[in-house]
């Protein structure tokens, strides 16, 4: 997971992954899309390949790269776990509901009766 996270940390590598989302591309086409040198793009592609995010295949004289999403599974599971509500959240929500309910009951017990309530009490007495 560390290699994948490290690979995703660089904006050029993320852009390469977006570029490969819908189609394969040769190393030359990828290098031509960025304002950095071709060796720099080759280093980015190597990092992505070592992290398992892309695969390459020889296609004539060029290497063709395609996206591999399987390496993201561990990070996706980690993020899902972070977003999941913990049991403590439910307990704190229940405590907040109880505190509000008790506060409402106390306010109603100490508040003077409304005009309608006072009138109704006089009529029934």
N, C-alpha and C positions, 0 to 999 in steps of 0.2 A: 504494500500500500504506500510506503514511503516513496518508492521510485515513481509511482503513478502521480502522487501528490506533487513531487518535485518537478515532474515533467509538465504538469498542468499549471505550475506556478509562473511560467514564462508566457507573456502575451503572444509572442511569435509562434510558439508551439501550439497555443490554443487556436490561433488563426489557421495554422496548418491543419489542425484537426477539423475545424469548420470547413475548410476547403475540401477535405477528403470525405466529408459527411455524405455527399450525394454521388460522388464519382471517384474513380481512381485517378491518379495523376503521376506523371513522371517526375523524377527529381529535378529535371531542367524546368518543367512547367512550374513546379513549386518554387524553385529558386527565382524564377522570373517574376513571381508575384510579390516579392518582398524587396525592400530597398537595402537589403544587407547582402554581403558577399555570398557567393555560392558555397565556399567552405563553411561559412557560419550556418547556412541552411543545412548543409550536410551534418554538422554537429547537432543541430536541433533534431533532424530526422533520426540520427543515431540514438539520441536520448529517448525519443518517442518509441523507437523500435525496441530498445532495451527495457523500457517500461511495459512493453506489450501492447501499446496503444495503436501501433501501425505495423503492418507487415509489408515486406517488399518482395518483389519477384523480378527476375531478369526478363526484360522484354526487348529483344534485339540488343542494341547497344546501350539501352537505358534501363534504369531500375524504375519499376512502377510501384507506387505505394497505395495501400488501401487502409481504411480505418478498421480497427479491431476494438469493439466495445466491451468484450469480455473482461478486460483488465479493470474496467470501471466498477465491476460488481462489488468489490470490497469497499470502495469509497461510498458507493450508493447505499450499501447496508449501514455503514457508519453514520451517514447523514440521516437516514431513516430513523436510526436509533436515537440520534440527538433530538430529532423533531417529535418523537413519541412522547406523549404525556406520561409523567412518572406518577406512581401511586400517591406521592405527596401532593401533587397538584389537586387531585380529587379530594384529598383530605382537607386541604386548605380551602377549597371551594365550599365544601360542606360546612366547615367552621365559619366561613364568612356568611353563609346563608343563615346559620343558627344565630350568630351575633346580630344580624339585621332583624331577624324575627323577634328576638328578645327585646331589642331596642324599640321596635314598633309597638310591642305589647306594653312596655313601660310608658311610652308616650301616650298611648290611648288610655291607660289607667290613671295618669295624672292630669290629662287635659280636661278642661271644663266641658260640660255637655253642650252640644250645639243647640241652636234655637229650636230646630225641629225636635231634637231629642228632649229638650226641656218641656216643649209644648205637649209632646206625646206623654211624658211622665205626668203632667198636670191633668191631662184628660183621663188617664187610667186611674188616677188616685181618687 
